[in-house]
Amino acid sequence: MKRFMEILTLVVVLGEIAMIGIMLWIWRFGASTVDSNVVNLIYGLALGFHSGFMLVLGYWFGSSKGSADKNALLSNGAAPKP
């Protein structure tokens, strides 16, 4: 399961970087030639990826990761470090 979470994290982070790159490319080179519906669709996708990106950051750097580590320690019978 840990490997899956790492792969999912990588996909979401790379997706966020790609979406930012696409948005910058459209803003710089194609904003006047691209249909506004396509631009709005890309911005909507970017917001979706950004939400996932924030969830990934919240898991790895927030209390969920520490809680998962604590549960793993308790299930193995190891005493947590003070």
N, C-alpha and C positions, 0 to 999 in steps of 0.2 A: 504494500500500500504506500509506503514511503517513496518508492521509486515512481509510482504513478503521480503522486503529489509534486515531485520534483519536475517531472516531464510536463505536467499541466502548468506549473509555474513558468517554465521556460516558454511554453507556447503562448501564454497570456502576455508575458513581458515582451516577447518578440513581436506579437501582434500589436501591442500598444506602440512600440517603436515604429513598426511598419505603417500603422495608421497615421501617426504624426508625420512621418515622411511623405505619405500620400497627400495628406492635407496641405503640407507646405508646398509640395510640387504643384498641386492644383491651384493653390493661392498664387503662386509665383508665375506659372506658365499657362495654365489652362482655365483660369476662372472666367474669362470672357468668352471662351469657345465651348465650354462644357455646359450642358443643359442644367438649369438650376435644380431640377428634380434629382439629377445624379449627385450634385454637390450636397443637397440635403440628405440624400441616402447615405453618402459617405460620412457626413457629420454624425448622423444617427448611429452608424456602425462604430464610429470612433467613440461616441459616448458609451456605447455598450461595452467596448473593450476597456474603456477607462474605468467603468464600474467594476469589471472583473479584475483589473489591475489593482484597484484599491482593496478589493477583497483579498487578493494574494498578499499584498503588503501587510494587511491587517492580520492575516494568519501567521506569516513568518516572523513578523516583528511585534505582534500583539500578544494578548494573553492566551489566545487559542493554542499557540505552539507550546507555550510554557505549561498549559494545562494538559496537553497531550503528552508532553515529556513526563510530567508528574504521574499521570495515569500509567504510563509504561513502567516507570520505576516502581510504583506501588504493586502493579501486577506481577513484577519479577521478584518482589519481596525485598528489594533494596531500600535502604533508608535514605531519604533525601538529604542532601548536604545543607547545613544551616546557613 
